[in-house]
Amino acid sequence: MNTCDSFAVIELKEQTIIAEVADRLTRKYSAIPPDTVRAVVRHAHERFDGRPVREYIPLLVERYAEKELSLASFDAGLIA
């Protein structure tokens, strides 16, 4: 496996984990439309474009997205 193949595998794995994050947050924030949750996760993930160290990006994406979704839920009166 060459370097390009390794990067492709890492990118695919990261995309799979990010999709799992979106699914998990969609279930947790079921009062928010799934498309909105996915958009929030996508926006959080875009914050890390071009960053060389990728190991913790899914965790950070989940934290950023969850914070934003939690605030949106609170502001909309979906949670007290």
C-alpha positions as CSV (number, residue, x, y, z in Angstrom):
1,M,0.0,0.0,0.0
2,N,1.5,3.3,-1.0
3,T,1.1,6.7,0.8
4,C,-1.8,7.8,-1.3
5,D,-3.7,4.6,-0.5
6,S,-3.0,5.1,3.2
7,F,-4.4,8.6,3.1
8,A,-7.5,7.4,1.2
9,V,-8.1,4.7,3.9
10,I,-7.7,7.2,6.7
11,E,-10.1,9.6,4.9
12,L,-12.7,6.9,4.4
13,K,-12.4,5.8,8.0
14,E,-12.9,9.4,9.2
15,Q,-15.9,9.9,7.0
16,T,-17.4,6.7,8.3
17,I,-16.9,7.8,11.9
18,I,-18.3,11.3,11.1
19,A,-21.4,9.6,9.6
20,E,-21.8,7.6,12.9
21,V,-21.5,10.8,14.9
22,A,-24.3,12.4,12.7
23,D,-26.5,9.3,13.3
24,R,-25.9,9.3,17.0
25,L,-26.7,13.0,17.3
26,T,-29.8,12.6,15.1
27,R,-31.1,10.1,17.6
28,K,-30.2,12.2,20.6
29,Y,-31.7,15.4,19.2
30,S,-34.8,13.8,17.6
31,A,-36.8,17.0,17.9
32,I,-34.3,18.7,15.4
33,P,-34.8,17.7,11.8
34,P,-32.1,15.2,10.7
35,D,-31.0,17.4,7.8
36,T,-30.3,20.1,10.3
37,V,-28.3,17.8,12.5
38,R,-26.3,16.5,9.6
39,A,-25.6,20.1,8.5
40,V,-24.3,21.0,11.9
41,V,-22.0,18.0,11.9
42,R,-20.8,18.8,8.4
43,H,-20.1,22.4,9.5
44,A,-18.2,21.3,12.6
45,H,-16.2,18.9,10.4
46,E,-15.3,21.6,7.9
47,R,-13.6,23.5,10.7
48,F,-10.8,20.9,10.6
49,D,-10.2,20.9,6.9
50,G,-6.5,20.9,6.1
51,R,-5.5,20.0,9.7
52,P,-2.6,17.5,9.5
53,V,-3.4,15.6,12.7
54,R,-6.6,13.7,12.2
55,E,-6.9,11.3,15.1
56,Y,-9.1,13.4,17.4
57,I,-11.2,15.1,14.7
58,P,-14.3,12.9,15.1
59,L,-14.3,13.5,18.8
60,L,-13.9,17.2,18.4
61,V,-16.6,17.3,15.7
62,E,-19.0,15.5,18.0
63,R,-18.3,17.9,20.8
64,Y,-18.7,21.0,18.7
65,A,-21.8,19.8,17.0
66,E,-23.4,18.6,20.3
67,K,-22.8,21.9,21.9
68,E,-24.4,23.8,19.0
69,L,-27.4,21.4,18.9
70,S,-27.8,21.6,22.7
71,L,-27.9,25.4,22.5
72,A,-30.3,25.3,19.6
73,S,-32.6,22.9,21.4
74,F,-32.5,25.1,24.5
75,D,-33.1,28.3,22.5
76,A,-36.1,26.7,20.7
77,G,-37.6,25.5,24.0
78,L,-37.1,21.9,23.1
79,I,-35.2,21.3,26.4
80,A,-35.4,23.0,29.7
